[in-house]
Amino acid sequence: MSKDHFEHKAGTYEKDDNRVSNVGNIANSIIASVSLDRNMQLMDFGSGTGLLLERIAPFVKKITAVDISKSMNAQLAKKQASLGCEIEILEIDLAAADICQKYDGIISSMTMHHVKDTEAMFGKFHALLNEGGFIAISDLDSEDGSFHTEDTGVYHSGFARDSIAQAAQRAGFRDIEVKDASVVRKPHGEYPVFLLTAKK
Ligand SMILES: C[S@@+](CC[C@H](N)C(=O)[O-])C[C@H]1O[C@@H](n2cnc3c(N)ncnc32)[C@H](O)[C@@H]1O
């Protein structure tokens, strides 16, 4: 992604109730699936306007919000001070950038389908985690390509659960689990969403 694919959407991104409730379901699924504590420092990959991290913030010490989109980061910056933990915003393309910091966990919602090489991204997640750290990655199950009605830099029409689990395993993750997290309801269809959790 080199251009800001979300420039025209960022200002109204949270006006879509289905989107907001989907990310709420994903957050609840993460909270129920991984152990969070107030000493933890997490990364939210593809944090957007902060819909996911604002729900996870009260349970941890710090979240580094990683997003390539200037316009989405600007929306997050407006609420940064009112969130439940320290928030750092990194405006980078995680597929290309190198970060020295390590994290106790990496969370992500609805972003992996924007990543061309998902296995390489799992490898990057692995390298960015402390020993015993977790990933909690949520995205669309395989769909027929009708989910997106415009091009926001989409590389995958969702994922087959066994394929994405195998990609995480090849990157070195263990204790991999994939479960139902949510369903996005649109006028033209329903789109199930999974949560993949695993440990380094
Ligand atoms: C569909 S939005 C999801 C935002 C948020 N996680 C949510 O669920 O509301 C995907 C976000 O991922 C970001 N993104 C996509 N590829 C990225 C990359 N390689 N590095 C950093 N951010 C990326 C986009 O800019 C966008 O804000």
The ligand as a MOL file (V3000), in Angstrom:
LIG
                    3D

  0  0  0     0  0            999 V3000
M  V30 BEGIN CTAB
M  V30 COUNTS 27 29 0 0 0
M  V30 BEGIN ATOM
M  V30 1 C -10.0770 -2.2590 7.2020 0
M  V30 2 S -9.0620 -1.1810 8.1260 0 CHG=1
M  V30 3 C -9.2770 -1.8570 9.7760 0
M  V30 4 C -9.0700 -0.8250 10.8500 0
M  V30 5 C -9.3530 -1.3090 12.2660 0
M  V30 6 N -8.4490 -2.3800 12.6590 0
M  V30 7 C -10.7940 -1.7500 12.3910 0
M  V30 8 O -11.0530 -2.9450 12.4820 0
M  V30 9 O -11.6690 -0.8620 12.3790 0 CHG=-1
M  V30 10 C -7.4300 -1.7220 7.7110 0
M  V30 11 C -6.3410 -0.7840 8.2100 0
M  V30 12 O -5.0770 -1.4020 8.0130 0
M  V30 13 C -4.1600 -0.4490 7.5540 0
M  V30 14 N -3.0760 -1.1760 6.8580 0
M  V30 15 C -3.2050 -1.9910 5.7830 0
M  V30 16 N -2.0090 -2.4840 5.4060 0
M  V30 17 C -1.0950 -1.9770 6.2840 0
M  V30 18 C 0.3290 -2.1170 6.4170 0
M  V30 19 N 1.0440 -2.8740 5.5650 0
M  V30 20 N 0.9500 -1.4470 7.4240 0
M  V30 21 C 0.2320 -0.6600 8.2730 0
M  V30 22 N -1.1090 -0.5010 8.1750 0
M  V30 23 C -1.7710 -1.1360 7.2080 0
M  V30 24 C -5.0020 0.4640 6.6720 0
M  V30 25 O -4.4060 1.7420 6.4850 0
M  V30 26 C -6.3050 0.5340 7.4700 0
M  V30 27 O -6.3350 1.5970 8.3860 0
M  V30 END ATOM
M  V30 BEGIN BOND
M  V30 1 1 1 2
M  V30 2 1 2 3
M  V30 3 1 2 10
M  V30 4 1 3 4
M  V30 5 1 4 5
M  V30 6 1 5 6
M  V30 7 1 5 7
M  V30 8 2 7 8
M  V30 9 1 7 9
M  V30 10 1 10 11
M  V30 11 1 11 12
M  V30 12 1 11 26
M  V30 13 1 12 13
M  V30 14 1 13 14
M  V30 15 1 13 24
M  V30 16 1 14 15
M  V30 17 1 14 23
M  V30 18 2 15 16
M  V30 19 1 16 17
M  V30 20 1 17 18
M  V30 21 2 17 23
M  V30 22 1 18 19
M  V30 23 2 18 20
M  V30 24 1 20 21
M  V30 25 2 21 22
M  V30 26 1 22 23
M  V30 27 1 24 25
M  V30 28 1 24 26
M  V30 29 1 26 27
M  V30 END BOND
M  V30 END CTAB
M  END
